[in-house]
């Protein structure tokens, strides 16, 4: 087990949280241009805690992990989730190199902002700081 995986598992244990990854499909994700696009498998990853409810995300693992039959780990999910407030659309575009005159940029911003609201509602600020230190 890598130090990152250990850190993620320790974080979950310290906060009484459980991680679960459930295989959904190997269908081409919505950003695929065609079915020949190389991609991983889709999983529904959930973190839950007694008295806290749960938070779930769609997660596509890598092509190599998919070929090896490896499901996502808690570390994979914690490393991938949005851990910072994207703030305004203009700030988001400036940080990530998008044009403010782009529908794709606006769509990406809205998705990131939605994810951030979910994450910020589930984790405390202290937990978010700890998650940021894992990767």
C-alpha positions in Angstrom: 0.0 0.0 0.0 1.4 3.4 -1.0 1.8 6.2 1.5 -1.0 8.1 -0.2 -3.4 5.2 0.0 -2.4 4.8 3.7 -3.0 8.5 4.3 -6.5 8.3 2.7 -7.4 5.2 4.7 -6.2 6.8 7.9 -8.2 9.9 7.2 -11.4 7.8 6.7 -10.7 5.8 9.9 -9.9 9.0 12.0 -13.3 10.5 10.9 -15.4 7.4 11.1 -16.0 7.4 7.3 -16.4 4.5 4.9 -15.6 4.4 1.2 -17.3 2.3 -1.4 -16.9 2.0 -5.2 -19.6 0.3 -7.2 -19.0 -0.6 -10.8 -21.6 1.1 -13.1 -20.5 0.4 -16.7 -17.7 0.6 -19.3 -19.8 2.7 -21.6 -18.1 5.7 -23.2 -18.3 8.8 -20.9 -20.3 11.8 -22.0 -17.2 13.5 -23.2 -16.3 10.7 -25.6 -16.5 11.5 -29.2 -17.0 7.9 -30.2 -17.2 4.4 -28.8 -13.5 3.8 -29.9 -12.3 6.4 -27.4 -10.0 4.8 -24.8 -11.3 5.3 -21.3 -11.6 3.5 -18.0 -14.7 2.1 -16.3 -17.3 4.2 -14.6 -17.9 3.7 -10.8 -20.2 5.3 -8.3 -18.0 6.2 -5.4 -19.5 7.0 -2.0 -18.1 8.2 1.3 -20.5 7.8 4.2 -20.4 8.3 7.9 -22.7 7.4 10.8 -24.9 10.5 11.5 -23.4 12.4 8.5 -25.1 10.9 5.6 -23.2 10.3 2.4 -21.6 12.0 -0.6 -21.4 10.3 -4.0 -19.5 11.0 -7.2 -19.3 9.4 -10.6 -15.7 8.4 -11.1 -13.9 7.0 -14.2 -10.8 5.1 -13.4 -7.8 5.0 -15.8 -7.7 2.8 -18.8 -4.8 0.9 -17.3 -6.7 0.3 -14.0 -9.7 -0.8 -16.0 -7.7 -3.3 -18.0 -6.1 -4.6 -14.7 -9.6 -4.9 -13.1 -8.6 -2.4 -10.4 -11.5 -0.4 -8.8 -10.9 3.1 -7.6 -9.5 3.5 -4.0 -10.4 6.1 -1.4 -7.2 7.9 -2.3 -8.2 8.0 -6.0 -11.4 9.8 -5.1 -10.0 12.1 -2.4 -7.3 13.2 -4.8 -9.8 13.9 -7.6 -12.6 15.8 -5.8 -12.8 19.6 -5.8 -11.1 20.8 -2.6 -11.3 24.6 -3.2 -14.0 27.1 -3.8 -13.8 28.0 -7.5 -15.1 31.4 -6.6 -16.5 33.5 -9.5 -16.6 32.4 -13.2 -14.0 35.0 -14.0 -11.6 33.7 -11.4 -12.2 30.1 -12.5 -11.4 31.1 -16.1 -8.3 32.9 -15.0 -7.0 30.1 -12.9 -7.6 27.3 -15.4 -6.9 29.2 -18.7 -10.4 29.3 -20.0 -11.9 32.2 -22.0 -14.8 33.9 -20.2 -16.5 34.0 -23.6 -16.9 30.2 -23.8 -19.9 28.0 -23.2 -17.7 25.0 -22.5 -15.9 27.1 -19.8 -19.2 28.1 -18.3 -20.4 24.4 -18.3 -17.1 23.3 -16.7 -17.4 26.1 -14.1 -20.9 25.1 -13.2 -20.0 21.4 -12.8 -17.0 22.3 -10.6 -19.1 24.8 -8.5 -21.8 22.1 -8.0 -19.1 19.6 -6.9 -17.6 22.1 -4.5 -20.9 22.8 -2.9 -21.4 19.1 -2.3 -17.9 18.7 -0.9 -18.1 21.8 1.3 -21.5 20.7 2.7 -20.2 17.2 3.7 -16.6 17.9 5.0 -15.6 20.3 7.7 -13.0 22.9 6.9 -10.5 21.0 9.1 -11.3 17.8 7.1 -10.8 19.7 3.8 -7.4 20.8 5.0 -6.5 17.3 5.8 -7.7 16.0 2.4 -5.6 18.7 0.7 -2.5 17.4 2.5 -3.1 13.8 1.4 -2.0 14.4 -2.2 
